[in-house]
């Protein structure tokens, strides 16, 4: 049974690693975005992003906003949401 458990947990571990990597990368982007010296994102940079990547980023942004508001960091959440460098399609 140990072998079977290992096989079932391998996809779970891989999924966890992928999610953690994605979250860390997106948090770095958000930190840069909120930095006062970060340059505006051009339209061509946004157009290069494929649809799936854009939807993933928007979903992560919504989750981030949710957690910021739960942490009573409304001002930071508002700054992030109103940033012209990110578009949220509600």
PDB file of N, CA, C and O in Angstrom, chain B, residues numbered from 101:
ATOM      1  N   UNK B 101       0.803  -1.206   0.000  1.00  0.00           N
ATOM      2  CA  UNK B 101       0.000   0.000   0.000  1.00  0.00           C
ATOM      3  C   UNK B 101       0.841   1.264   0.000  1.00  0.00           C
ATOM      4  O   UNK B 101       0.374   2.308  -0.453  1.00  0.00           O
ATOM      5  N   UNK B 102       2.067   1.196   0.495  1.00  0.00           N
ATOM      6  CA  UNK B 102       2.926   2.375   0.511  1.00  0.00           C
ATOM      7  C   UNK B 102       3.204   2.845  -0.903  1.00  0.00           C
ATOM      8  O   UNK B 102       3.196   4.047  -1.168  1.00  0.00           O
ATOM      9  N   UNK B 103       3.453   1.905  -1.828  1.00  0.00           N
ATOM     10  CA  UNK B 103       3.701   2.262  -3.222  1.00  0.00           C
ATOM     11  C   UNK B 103       2.519   2.985  -3.836  1.00  0.00           C
ATOM     12  O   UNK B 103       2.693   3.954  -4.576  1.00  0.00           O
ATOM     13  N   UNK B 104       1.322   2.520  -3.534  1.00  0.00           N
ATOM     14  CA  UNK B 104       0.119   3.154  -4.070  1.00  0.00           C
ATOM     15  C   UNK B 104      -0.030   4.574  -3.516  1.00  0.00           C
ATOM     16  O   UNK B 104      -0.394   5.495  -4.248  1.00  0.00           O
ATOM     17  N   UNK B 105       0.252   4.745  -2.233  1.00  0.00           N
ATOM     18  CA  UNK B 105       0.172   6.077  -1.626  1.00  0.00           C
ATOM     19  C   UNK B 105       1.153   7.028  -2.298  1.00  0.00           C
ATOM     20  O   UNK B 105       0.817   8.178  -2.579  1.00  0.00           O
ATOM     21  N   UNK B 106       2.363   6.547  -2.555  1.00  0.00           N
ATOM     22  CA  UNK B 106       3.373   7.385  -3.197  1.00  0.00           C
ATOM     23  C   UNK B 106       2.919   7.839  -4.573  1.00  0.00           C
ATOM     24  O   UNK B 106       3.123   8.994  -4.948  1.00  0.00           O
ATOM     25  N   UNK B 107       2.295   6.925  -5.338  1.00  0.00           N
ATOM     26  CA  UNK B 107       1.823   7.281  -6.672  1.00  0.00           C
ATOM     27  C   UNK B 107       0.711   8.321  -6.597  1.00  0.00           C
ATOM     28  O   UNK B 107       0.662   9.237  -7.418  1.00  0.00           O
ATOM     29  N   UNK B 108      -0.170   8.187  -5.630  1.00  0.00           N
ATOM     30  CA  UNK B 108      -1.280   9.127  -5.507  1.00  0.00           C
ATOM     31  C   UNK B 108      -0.819  10.479  -4.981  1.00  0.00           C
ATOM     32  O   UNK B 108      -1.400  11.511  -5.318  1.00  0.00           O
ATOM     33  N   UNK B 109       0.221  10.475  -4.157  1.00  0.00           N
ATOM     34  CA  UNK B 109       0.650  11.737  -3.581  1.00  0.00           C
ATOM     35  C   UNK B 109       1.583  12.511  -4.511  1.00  0.00           C
ATOM     36  O   UNK B 109       1.737  13.722  -4.354  1.00  0.00           O
ATOM     37  N   UNK B 110       2.206  11.835  -5.473  1.00  0.00           N
ATOM     38  CA  UNK B 110       3.121  12.522  -6.390  1.00  0.00           C
ATOM     39  C   UNK B 110       2.414  13.632  -7.172  1.00  0.00           C
ATOM     40  O   UNK B 110       2.932  14.747  -7.230  1.00  0.00           O
ATOM     41  N   UNK B 111       1.251  13.368  -7.773  1.00  0.00           N
ATOM     42  CA  UNK B 111       0.565  14.467  -8.469  1.00  0.00           C
ATOM     43  C   UNK B 111       0.166  15.591  -7.517  1.00  0.00           C
ATOM     44  O   UNK B 111       0.196  16.768  -7.877  1.00  0.00           O
ATOM     45  N   UNK B 112      -0.205  15.211  -6.305  1.00  0.00           N
ATOM     46  CA  UNK B 112      -0.582  16.214  -5.319  1.00  0.00           C
ATOM     47  C   UNK B 112       0.608  17.104  -4.960  1.00  0.00           C
ATOM     48  O   UNK B 112       0.467  18.322  -4.861  1.00  0.00           O
ATOM     49  N   UNK B 113       1.774  16.496  -4.765  1.00  0.00           N
ATOM     50  CA  UNK B 113       2.983  17.276  -4.464  1.00  0.00           C
ATOM     51  C   UNK B 113       3.352  18.173  -5.636  1.00  0.00           C
ATOM     52  O   UNK B 113       3.717  19.333  -5.445  1.00  0.00           O
ATOM     53  N   UNK B 114       3.259  17.640  -6.843  1.00  0.00           N
ATOM     54  CA  UNK B 114       3.584  18.429  -8.025  1.00  0.00           C
ATOM     55  C   UNK B 114       2.623  19.609  -8.160  1.00  0.00           C
ATOM     56  O   UNK B 114       3.036  20.725  -8.478  1.00  0.00           O
ATOM     57  N   UNK B 115       1.346  19.352  -7.917  1.00  0.00           N
ATOM     58  CA  UNK B 115       0.357  20.424  -7.963  1.00  0.00           C
ATOM     59  C   UNK B 115       0.689  21.495  -6.934  1.00  0.00           C
ATOM     60  O   UNK B 115       0.657  22.688  -7.238  1.00  0.00           O
ATOM     61  N   UNK B 116       1.006  21.071  -5.723  1.00  0.00           N
ATOM     62  CA  UNK B 116       1.359  22.023  -4.668  1.00  0.00           C
ATOM     63  C   UNK B 116       2.586  22.846  -5.058  1.00  0.00           C
ATOM     64  O   UNK B 116       2.604  24.062  -4.866  1.00  0.00           O
ATOM     65  N   UNK B 117       3.606  22.193  -5.601  1.00  0.00           N
ATOM     66  CA  UNK B 117       4.817  22.907  -6.019  1.00  0.00           C
ATOM     67  C   UNK B 117       4.504  23.935  -7.103  1.00  0.00           C
ATOM     68  O   UNK B 117       5.008  25.058  -7.067  1.00  0.00           O
ATOM     69  N   UNK B 118       3.665  23.544  -8.072  1.00  0.00           N
ATOM     70  CA  UNK B 118       3.303  24.468  -9.146  1.00  0.00           C
ATOM     71  C   UNK B 118       2.517  25.662  -8.623  1.00  0.00           C
ATOM     72  O   UNK B 118       2.743  26.796  -9.045  1.00  0.00           O
ATOM     73  N   UNK B 119       1.601  25.405  -7.708  1.00  0.00           N
ATOM     74  CA  UNK B 119       0.802  26.495  -7.145  1.00  0.00           C
ATOM     75  C   UNK B 119       1.677  27.430  -6.327  1.00  0.00           C
ATOM     76  O   UNK B 119       1.562  28.650  -6.447  1.00  0.00           O
ATOM     77  N   UNK B 120       2.551  26.874  -5.498  1.00  0.00           N
ATOM     78  CA  UNK B 120       3.431  27.701  -4.665  1.00  0.00           C
ATOM     79  C   UNK B 120       4.342  28.550  -5.544  1.00  0.00           C
ATOM     80  O   UNK B 120       4.540  29.733  -5.267  1.00  0.00           O
ATOM     81  N   UNK B 121       4.895  27.963  -6.593  1.00  0.00           N
ATOM     82  CA  UNK B 121       5.758  28.710  -7.516  1.00  0.00           C
ATOM     83  C   UNK B 121       4.980  29.838  -8.180  1.00  0.00           C
ATOM     84  O   UNK B 121       5.472  30.963  -8.275  1.00  0.00           O
ATOM     85  N   UNK B 122       3.768  29.541  -8.638  1.00  0.00           N
ATOM     86  CA  UNK B 122       2.929  30.558  -9.276  1.00  0.00           C
ATOM     87  C   UNK B 122       2.646  31.702  -8.306  1.00  0.00           C
ATOM     88  O   UNK B 122       2.774  32.873  -8.663  1.00  0.00           O
ATOM     89  N   UNK B 123       2.262  31.358  -7.085  1.00  0.00           N
ATOM     90  CA  UNK B 123       1.933  32.376  -6.080  1.00  0.00           C
ATOM     91  C   UNK B 123       3.147  33.245  -5.778  1.00  0.00           C
ATOM     92  O   UNK B 123       3.033  34.469  -5.719  1.00  0.00           O
ATOM     93  N   UNK B 124       4.302  32.627  -5.586  1.00  0.00           N
ATOM     94  CA  UNK B 124       5.516  33.402  -5.299  1.00  0.00           C
ATOM     95  C   UNK B 124       5.837  34.354  -6.443  1.00  0.00           C
ATOM     96  O   UNK B 124       6.172  35.515  -6.209  1.00  0.00           O
ATOM     97  N   UNK B 125       5.737  33.872  -7.679  1.00  0.00           N
ATOM     98  CA  UNK B 125       6.024  34.727  -8.833  1.00  0.00           C
ATOM     99  C   UNK B 125       5.033  35.881  -8.938  1.00  0.00           C
ATOM    100  O   UNK B 125       5.424  37.014  -9.218  1.00  0.00           O
ATOM    101  N   UNK B 126       3.760  35.598  -8.716  1.00  0.00           N
ATOM    102  CA  UNK B 126       2.750  36.652  -8.801  1.00  0.00           C
ATOM    103  C   UNK B 126       2.915  37.665  -7.669  1.00  0.00           C
ATOM    104  O   UNK B 126       2.724  38.862  -7.883  1.00  0.00           O
ATOM    105  N   UNK B 127       3.263  37.206  -6.478  1.00  0.00           N
ATOM    106  CA  UNK B 127       3.486  38.139  -5.367  1.00  0.00           C
ATOM    107  C   UNK B 127       4.666  39.061  -5.660  1.00  0.00           C
ATOM    108  O   UNK B 127       4.629  40.243  -5.317  1.00  0.00           O
ATOM    109  N   UNK B 128       5.705  38.533  -6.287  1.00  0.00           N
ATOM    110  CA  UNK B 128       6.842  39.378  -6.672  1.00  0.00           C
ATOM    111  C   UNK B 128       6.392  40.447  -7.662  1.00  0.00           C
ATOM    112  O   UNK B 128       6.806  41.602  -7.563  1.00  0.00           O
ATOM    113  N   UNK B 129       5.546  40.063  -8.615  1.00  0.00           N
ATOM    114  CA  UNK B 129       5.046  41.026  -9.601  1.00  0.00           C
ATOM    115  C   UNK B 129       4.194  42.099  -8.924  1.00  0.00           C
ATOM    116  O   UNK B 129       4.283  43.276  -9.271  1.00  0.00           O
ATOM    117  N   UNK B 130       3.374  41.694  -7.965  1.00  0.00           N
ATOM    118  CA  UNK B 130       2.528  42.654  -7.254  1.00  0.00           C
ATOM    119  C   UNK B 130       3.391  43.605  -6.432  1.00  0.00           C
ATOM    120  O   UNK B 130       3.119  44.805  -6.383  1.00  0.00           O
ATOM    121  N   UNK B 131       4.425  43.078  -5.790  1.00  0.00           N
ATOM    122  CA  UNK B 131       5.323  43.941  -5.015  1.00  0.00           C
ATOM    123  C   UNK B 131       5.991  44.967  -5.926  1.00  0.00           C
ATOM    124  O   UNK B 131       6.103  46.137  -5.562  1.00  0.00           O
ATOM    125  N   UNK B 132       6.428  44.542  -7.093  1.00  0.00           N
ATOM    126  CA  UNK B 132       7.031  45.478  -8.049  1.00  0.00           C
ATOM    127  C   UNK B 132       6.001  46.498  -8.507  1.00  0.00           C
ATOM    128  O   UNK B 132       6.293  47.689  -8.617  1.00  0.00           O
ATOM    129  N   UNK B 133       4.798  46.018  -8.770  1.00  0.00           N
ATOM    130  CA  UNK B 133       3.725  46.881  -9.245  1.00  0.00           C
ATOM    131  C   UNK B 133       3.413  47.988  -8.250  1.00  0.00           C
ATOM    132  O   UNK B 133       3.153  49.124  -8.645  1.00  0.00           O
ATOM    133  N   UNK B 134       3.437  47.667  -6.974  1.00  0.00           N
ATOM    134  CA  UNK B 134       3.124  48.651  -5.941  1.00  0.00           C
ATOM    135  C   UNK B 134       4.304  49.547  -5.600  1.00  0.00           C
ATOM    136  O   UNK B 134       4.157  50.519  -4.858  1.00  0.00           O
ATOM    137  N   UNK B 135       5.459  49.226  -6.133  1.00  0.00           N
ATOM    138  CA  UNK B 135       6.644  50.048  -5.898  1.00  0.00           C
ATOM    139  C   UNK B 135       6.497  51.369  -6.646  1.00  0.00           C
ATOM    140  O   UNK B 135       6.089  51.369  -7.807  1.00  0.00           O
ATOM    141  N   UNK B 136       6.820  52.498  -6.008  1.00  0.00           N
ATOM    142  CA  UNK B 136       6.650  53.805  -6.652  1.00  0.00           C
ATOM    143  C   UNK B 136       7.525  53.991  -7.894  1.00  0.00           C
ATOM    144  O   UNK B 136       7.181  54.787  -8.768  1.00  0.00           O
ATOM    145  N   UNK B 137       8.631  53.282  -7.988  1.00  0.00           N
ATOM    146  CA  UNK B 137       9.518  53.477  -9.129  1.00  0.00           C
ATOM    147  C   UNK B 137       9.320  52.432 -10.225  1.00  0.00           C
ATOM    148  O   UNK B 137      10.151  52.320 -11.126  1.00  0.00           O
ATOM    149  N   UNK B 138       8.225  51.664 -10.160  1.00  0.00           N
ATOM    150  CA  UNK B 138       7.957  50.655 -11.183  1.00  0.00           C
ATOM    151  C   UNK B 138       7.347  51.336 -12.405  1.00  0.00           C
ATOM    152  O   UNK B 138       6.385  52.091 -12.265  1.00  0.00           O
ATOM    153  N   UNK B 139       7.890  51.083 -13.611  1.00  0.00           N
ATOM    154  CA  UNK B 139       7.364  51.734 -14.819  1.00  0.00           C
ATOM    155  C   UNK B 139       5.995  51.176 -15.211  1.00  0.00           C
ATOM    156  O   UNK B 139       5.644  50.043 -14.882  1.00  0.00           O
ATOM    157  N   UNK B 140       5.245  51.999 -15.917  1.00  0.00           N
ATOM    158  CA  UNK B 140       3.939  51.572 -16.412  1.00  0.00           C
ATOM    159  C   UNK B 140       4.108  50.401 -17.371  1.00  0.00           C
ATOM    160  O   UNK B 140       5.103  50.318 -18.090  1.00  0.00           O
ATOM    161  N   UNK B 141       3.139  49.506 -17.378  1.00  0.00           N
ATOM    162  CA  UNK B 141       3.137  48.363 -18.285  1.00  0.00           C
ATOM    163  C   UNK B 141       2.534  48.813 -19.610  1.00  0.00           C
ATOM    164  O   UNK B 141       1.457  49.410 -19.636  1.00  0.00           O
ATOM    165  N   UNK B 142       3.214  48.533 -20.689  1.00  0.00           N
ATOM    166  CA  UNK B 142       2.719  48.959 -21.995  1.00  0.00           C
ATOM    167  C   UNK B 142       1.641  48.008 -22.503  1.00  0.00           C
ATOM    168  O   UNK B 142       1.548  46.863 -22.060  1.00  0.00           O
ATOM    169  N   UNK B 143       0.827  48.499 -23.440  1.00  0.00           N
ATOM    170  CA  UNK B 143      -0.216  47.679 -24.038  1.00  0.00           C
ATOM    171  C   UNK B 143       0.377  46.464 -24.733  1.00  0.00           C
ATOM    172  O   UNK B 143      -0.194  45.376 -24.663  1.00  0.00           O
ATOM    173  N   UNK B 144       1.515  46.630 -25.403  1.00  0.00           N
ATOM    174  CA  UNK B 144       2.112  45.504 -26.122  1.00  0.00           C
ATOM    175  C   UNK B 144       2.533  44.400 -25.158  1.00  0.00           C
ATOM    176  O   UNK B 144       2.458  43.220 -25.499  1.00  0.00           O
ATOM    177  N   UNK B 145       2.974  44.773 -23.959  1.00  0.00           N
ATOM    178  CA  UNK B 145       3.328  43.754 -22.971  1.00  0.00           C
ATOM    179  C   UNK B 145       2.089  42.984 -22.537  1.00  0.00           C
ATOM    180  O   UNK B 145       2.151  41.768 -22.351  1.00  0.00           O
ATOM    181  N   UNK B 146       0.974  43.668 -22.376  1.00  0.00           N
ATOM    182  CA  UNK B 146      -0.267  43.001 -21.986  1.00  0.00           C
ATOM    183  C   UNK B 146      -0.782  42.108 -23.100  1.00  0.00           C
ATOM    184  O   UNK B 146      -1.323  41.035 -22.833  1.00  0.00           O
ATOM    185  N   UNK B 147      -0.619  42.540 -24.358  1.00  0.00           N
ATOM    186  CA  UNK B 147      -1.108  41.760 -25.484  1.00  0.00           C
ATOM    187  C   UNK B 147      -0.313  40.479 -25.671  1.00  0.00           C
ATOM    188  O   UNK B 147      -0.840  39.502 -26.201  1.00  0.00           O
ATOM    189  N   UNK B 148       0.941  40.465 -25.247  1.00  0.00           N
ATOM    190  CA  UNK B 148       1.781  39.277 -25.379  1.00  0.00           C
ATOM    191  C   UNK B 148       1.320  38.144 -24.466  1.00  0.00           C
ATOM    192  O   UNK B 148       1.641  36.979 -24.703  1.00  0.00           O
ATOM    193  N   UNK B 149       0.586  38.479 -23.449  1.00  0.00           N
ATOM    194  CA  UNK B 149       0.129  37.499 -22.479  1.00  0.00           C
ATOM    195  C   UNK B 149      -1.010  36.682 -23.092  1.00  0.00           C
ATOM    196  O   UNK B 149      -1.956  37.257 -23.630  1.00  0.00           O
ATOM    197  N   UNK B 150      -0.932  35.361 -23.018  1.00  0.00           N
ATOM    198  CA  UNK B 150      -2.020  34.571 -23.580  1.00  0.00           C
ATOM    199  C   UNK B 150      -3.235  34.602 -22.652  1.00  0.00           C
ATOM    200  O   UNK B 150      -3.134  34.984 -21.486  1.00  0.00           O
ATOM    201  N   UNK B 151      -4.365  34.200 -23.186  1.00  0.00           N
ATOM    202  CA  UNK B 151      -5.639  34.301 -22.467  1.00  0.00           C
ATOM    203  C   UNK B 151      -5.624  33.507 -21.156  1.00  0.00           C
ATOM    204  O   UNK B 151      -6.084  34.002 -20.128  1.00  0.00           O
ATOM    205  N   UNK B 152      -5.107  32.303 -21.190  1.00  0.00           N
ATOM    206  CA  UNK B 152      -5.081  31.478 -19.980  1.00  0.00           C
ATOM    207  C   UNK B 152      -4.215  32.123 -18.901  1.00  0.00           C
ATOM    208  O   UNK B 152      -4.585  32.132 -17.726  1.00  0.00           O
ATOM    209  N   UNK B 153      -3.080  32.653 -19.294  1.00  0.00           N
ATOM    210  CA  UNK B 153      -2.184  33.311 -18.339  1.00  0.00           C
ATOM    211  C   UNK B 153      -2.857  34.559 -17.764  1.00  0.00           C
ATOM    212  O   UNK B 153      -2.745  34.833 -16.569  1.00  0.00           O
ATOM    213  N   UNK B 154      -3.542  35.301 -18.602  1.00  0.00           N
ATOM    214  CA  UNK B 154      -4.229  36.512 -18.148  1.00  0.00           C
ATOM    215  C   UNK B 154      -5.328  36.169 -17.140  1.00  0.00           C
ATOM    216  O   UNK B 154      -5.471  36.838 -16.117  1.00  0.00           O
ATOM    217  N   UNK B 155      -6.099  35.122 -17.438  1.00  0.00           N
ATOM    218  CA  UNK B 155      -7.172  34.720 -16.516  1.00  0.00           C
ATOM    219  C   UNK B 155      -6.605  34.235 -15.186  1.00  0.00           C
ATOM    220  O   UNK B 155      -7.165  34.516 -14.126  1.00  0.00           O
ATOM    221  N   UNK B 156      -5.494  33.509 -15.246  1.00  0.00           N
ATOM    222  CA  UNK B 156      -4.851  33.040 -14.008  1.00  0.00           C
ATOM    223  C   UNK B 156      -4.376  34.218 -13.175  1.00  0.00           C
ATOM    224  O   UNK B 156      -4.549  34.241 -11.957  1.00  0.00           O
ATOM    225  N   UNK B 157      -3.780  35.191 -13.841  1.00  0.00           N
ATOM    226  CA  UNK B 157      -3.283  36.375 -13.135  1.00  0.00           C
ATOM    227  C   UNK B 157      -4.442  37.165 -12.525  1.00  0.00           C
ATOM    228  O   UNK B 157      -4.340  37.632 -11.390  1.00  0.00           O
ATOM    229  N   UNK B 158      -5.532  37.318 -13.261  1.00  0.00           N
ATOM    230  CA  UNK B 158      -6.693  38.043 -12.738  1.00  0.00           C
ATOM    231  C   UNK B 158      -7.299  37.311 -11.543  1.00  0.00           C
ATOM    232  O   UNK B 158      -7.689  37.941 -10.560  1.00  0.00           O
ATOM    233  N   UNK B 159      -7.378  35.979 -11.627  1.00  0.00           N
ATOM    234  CA  UNK B 159      -7.915  35.198 -10.510  1.00  0.00           C
ATOM    235  C   UNK B 159      -7.023  35.350  -9.283  1.00  0.00           C
ATOM    236  O   UNK B 159      -7.516  35.501  -8.165  1.00  0.00           O
ATOM    237  N   UNK B 160      -5.721  35.312  -9.495  1.00  0.00           N
ATOM    238  CA  UNK B 160      -4.801  35.475  -8.370  1.00  0.00           C
ATOM    239  C   UNK B 160      -4.931  36.872  -7.773  1.00  0.00           C
ATOM    240  O   UNK B 160      -4.880  37.037  -6.554  1.00  0.00           O
ATOM    241  N   UNK B 161      -5.097  37.859  -8.613  1.00  0.00           N
ATOM    242  CA  UNK B 161      -5.260  39.224  -8.123  1.00  0.00           C
ATOM    243  C   UNK B 161      -6.517  39.336  -7.258  1.00  0.00           C
ATOM    244  O   UNK B 161      -6.494  39.975  -6.206  1.00  0.00           O
ATOM    245  N   UNK B 162      -7.598  38.721  -7.695  1.00  0.00           N
ATOM    246  CA  UNK B 162      -8.831  38.752  -6.904  1.00  0.00           C
ATOM    247  C   UNK B 162      -8.637  38.072  -5.548  1.00  0.00           C
ATOM    248  O   UNK B 162      -9.128  38.555  -4.529  1.00  0.00           O
ATOM    249  N   UNK B 163      -7.921  36.956  -5.545  1.00  0.00           N
ATOM    250  CA  UNK B 163      -7.633  36.261  -4.287  1.00  0.00           C
ATOM    251  C   UNK B 163      -6.779  37.151  -3.388  1.00  0.00           C
ATOM    252  O   UNK B 163      -7.027  37.252  -2.187  1.00  0.00           O
ATOM    253  N   UNK B 164      -5.776  37.792  -3.976  1.00  0.00           N
ATOM    254  CA  UNK B 164      -4.899  38.681  -3.211  1.00  0.00           C
ATOM    255  C   UNK B 164      -5.695  39.829  -2.604  1.00  0.00           C
ATOM    256  O   UNK B 164      -5.516  40.159  -1.432  1.00  0.00           O
ATOM    257  N   UNK B 165      -6.568  40.435  -3.393  1.00  0.00           N
ATOM    258  CA  UNK B 165      -7.410  41.522  -2.885  1.00  0.00           C
ATOM    259  C   UNK B 165      -8.287  41.029  -1.732  1.00  0.00           C
ATOM    260  O   UNK B 165      -8.453  41.725  -0.731  1.00  0.00           O
ATOM    261  N   UNK B 166      -8.838  39.841  -1.878  1.00  0.00           N
ATOM    262  CA  UNK B 166      -9.671  39.265  -0.820  1.00  0.00           C
ATOM    263  C   UNK B 166      -8.875  39.125   0.482  1.00  0.00           C
ATOM    264  O   UNK B 166      -9.348  39.512   1.551  1.00  0.00           O
ATOM    265  N   UNK B 167      -7.664  38.570   0.383  1.00  0.00           N
ATOM    266  CA  UNK B 167      -6.848  38.383   1.587  1.00  0.00           C
ATOM    267  C   UNK B 167      -6.416  39.715   2.181  1.00  0.00           C
ATOM    268  O   UNK B 167      -6.404  39.866   3.402  1.00  0.00           O
ATOM    269  N   UNK B 168      -6.063  40.676   1.348  1.00  0.00           N
ATOM    270  CA  UNK B 168      -5.680  41.989   1.869  1.00  0.00           C
ATOM    271  C   UNK B 168      -6.832  42.611   2.652  1.00  0.00           C
ATOM    272  O   UNK B 168      -6.623  43.181   3.723  1.00  0.00           O
ATOM    273  N   UNK B 169      -8.037  42.502   2.122  1.00  0.00           N
ATOM    274  CA  UNK B 169      -9.195  43.084   2.810  1.00  0.00           C
ATOM    275  C   UNK B 169      -9.500  42.322   4.107  1.00  0.00           C
ATOM    276  O   UNK B 169      -9.879  42.936   5.105  1.00  0.00           O
ATOM    277  N   UNK B 170      -9.341  41.002   4.103  1.00  0.00           N
ATOM    278  CA  UNK B 170      -9.528  40.220   5.336  1.00  0.00           C
ATOM    279  C   UNK B 170      -8.507  40.607   6.390  1.00  0.00           C
ATOM    280  O   UNK B 170      -8.780  40.529   7.588  1.00  0.00           O
ATOM    281  N   UNK B 171      -7.332  41.023   5.943  1.00  0.00           N
ATOM    282  CA  UNK B 171      -6.270  41.441   6.862  1.00  0.00           C
ATOM    283  C   UNK B 171      -6.423  42.908   7.255  1.00  0.00           C
ATOM    284  O   UNK B 171      -5.559  43.465   7.931  1.00  0.00           O
ATOM    285  N   UNK B 172      -7.526  43.535   6.830  1.00  0.00           N
ATOM    286  CA  UNK B 172      -7.795  44.949   7.118  1.00  0.00           C
ATOM    287  C   UNK B 172      -6.757  45.865   6.466  1.00  0.00           C
ATOM    288  O   UNK B 172      -6.420  46.919   7.006  1.00  0.00           O
ATOM    289  N   UNK B 173      -6.260  45.456   5.311  1.00  0.00           N
ATOM    290  CA  UNK B 173      -5.305  46.257   4.546  1.00  0.00           C
ATOM    291  C   UNK B 173      -6.036  46.879   3.350  1.00  0.00           C
ATOM    292  O   UNK B 173      -5.614  46.745   2.202  1.00  0.00           O
ATOM    293  N   UNK B 174      -7.144  47.563   3.657  1.00  0.00           N
ATOM    294  CA  UNK B 174      -7.995  48.113   2.609  1.00  0.00           C
ATOM    295  C   UNK B 174      -7.283  49.138   1.739  1.00  0.00           C
ATOM    296  O   UNK B 174      -7.480  49.168   0.524  1.00  0.00           O
ATOM    297  N   UNK B 175      -6.464  49.969   2.347  1.00  0.00           N
ATOM    298  CA  UNK B 175      -5.763  50.996   1.572  1.00  0.00           C
ATOM    299  C   UNK B 175      -4.836  50.357   0.538  1.00  0.00           C
ATOM    300  O   UNK B 175      -4.790  50.788  -0.614  1.00  0.00           O
ATOM    301  N   UNK B 176      -4.108  49.343   0.952  1.00  0.00           N
ATOM    302  CA  UNK B 176      -3.216  48.644   0.032  1.00  0.00           C
ATOM    303  C   UNK B 176      -4.020  47.918  -1.047  1.00  0.00           C
ATOM    304  O   UNK B 176      -3.636  47.927  -2.217  1.00  0.00           O
ATOM    305  N   UNK B 177      -5.120  47.297  -0.663  1.00  0.00           N
ATOM    306  CA  UNK B 177      -5.983  46.617  -1.630  1.00  0.00           C
ATOM    307  C   UNK B 177      -6.547  47.615  -2.635  1.00  0.00           C
ATOM    308  O   UNK B 177      -6.595  47.334  -3.833  1.00  0.00           O
ATOM    309  N   UNK B 178      -6.975  48.781  -2.151  1.00  0.00           N
ATOM    310  CA  UNK B 178      -7.502  49.814  -3.046  1.00  0.00           C
ATOM    311  C   UNK B 178      -6.436  50.295  -4.026  1.00  0.00           C
ATOM    312  O   UNK B 178      -6.710  50.477  -5.213  1.00  0.00           O
ATOM    313  N   UNK B 179      -5.220  50.499  -3.520  1.00  0.00           N
ATOM    314  CA  UNK B 179      -4.122  50.919  -4.400  1.00  0.00           C
ATOM    315  C   UNK B 179      -3.866  49.888  -5.486  1.00  0.00           C
ATOM    316  O   UNK B 179      -3.683  50.230  -6.655  1.00  0.00           O
ATOM    317  N   UNK B 180      -3.856  48.633  -5.089  1.00  0.00           N
ATOM    318  CA  UNK B 180      -3.608  47.562  -6.042  1.00  0.00           C
ATOM    319  C   UNK B 180      -4.734  47.477  -7.063  1.00  0.00           C
ATOM    320  O   UNK B 180      -4.480  47.341  -8.260  1.00  0.00           O
ATOM    321  N   UNK B 181      -5.960  47.554  -6.602  1.00  0.00           N
ATOM    322  CA  UNK B 181      -7.109  47.430  -7.491  1.00  0.00           C
ATOM    323  C   UNK B 181      -7.224  48.610  -8.449  1.00  0.00           C
ATOM    324  O   UNK B 181      -7.617  48.432  -9.602  1.00  0.00           O
ATOM    325  N   UNK B 182      -6.891  49.792  -7.995  1.00  0.00           N
ATOM    326  CA  UNK B 182      -7.060  50.970  -8.842  1.00  0.00           C
ATOM    327  C   UNK B 182      -5.859  51.230  -9.743  1.00  0.00           C
ATOM    328  O   UNK B 182      -5.872  52.151 -10.560  1.00  0.00           O
ATOM    329  N   UNK B 183      -4.842  50.429  -9.592  1.00  0.00           N
ATOM    330  CA  UNK B 183      -3.652  50.618 -10.417  1.00  0.00           C
ATOM    331  C   UNK B 183      -4.012  50.500 -11.896  1.00  0.00           C
ATOM    332  O   UNK B 183      -4.723  49.581 -12.303  1.00  0.00           O
ATOM    333  N   UNK B 184      -3.519  51.427 -12.681  1.00  0.00           N
ATOM    334  CA  UNK B 184      -3.789  51.403 -14.115  1.00  0.00           C
ATOM    335  C   UNK B 184      -2.989  50.314 -14.823  1.00  0.00           C
ATOM    336  O   UNK B 184      -3.226  50.024 -15.996  1.00  0.00           O
ATOM    337  N   UNK B 185      -2.050  49.718 -14.115  1.00  0.00           N
ATOM    338  CA  UNK B 185      -1.215  48.679 -14.718  1.00  0.00           C
ATOM    339  C   UNK B 185      -1.883  47.318 -14.701  1.00  0.00           C
ATOM    340  O   UNK B 185      -1.390  46.377 -15.323  1.00  0.00           O
ATOM    341  N   UNK B 186      -3.009  47.200 -13.991  1.00  0.00           N
ATOM    342  CA  UNK B 186      -3.727  45.927 -13.922  1.00  0.00           C
ATOM    343  C   UNK B 186      -5.168  46.191 -14.320  1.00  0.00           C
ATOM    344  O   UNK B 186      -5.754  47.190 -13.904  1.00  0.00           O
ATOM    345  N   UNK B 187      -5.735  45.318 -15.111  1.00  0.00           N
ATOM    346  CA  UNK B 187      -7.153  45.463 -15.416  1.00  0.00           C
ATOM    347  C   UNK B 187      -7.891  44.261 -14.856  1.00  0.00           C
ATOM    348  O   UNK B 187      -7.521  43.114 -15.103  1.00  0.00           O
ATOM    349  N   UNK B 188      -8.929  44.542 -14.104  1.00  0.00           N
ATOM    350  CA  UNK B 188      -9.786  43.487 -13.584  1.00  0.00           C
ATOM    351  C   UNK B 188     -11.069  43.501 -14.387  1.00  0.00           C
ATOM    352  O   UNK B 188     -11.763  44.517 -14.438  1.00  0.00           O
ATOM    353  N   UNK B 189     -11.382  42.409 -14.998  1.00  0.00           N
ATOM    354  CA  UNK B 189     -12.642  42.302 -15.723  1.00  0.00           C
ATOM    355  C   UNK B 189     -13.655  41.633 -14.814  1.00  0.00           C
ATOM    356  O   UNK B 189     -13.594  40.423 -14.595  1.00  0.00           O
ATOM    357  N   UNK B 190     -14.581  42.410 -14.285  1.00  0.00           N
ATOM    358  CA  UNK B 190     -15.585  41.868 -13.356  1.00  0.00           C
ATOM    359  C   UNK B 190     -16.733  41.266 -14.114  1.00  0.00           C
ATOM    360  O   UNK B 190     -17.677  40.759 -13.506  1.00  0.00           O
TER     361      UNK B 190
END
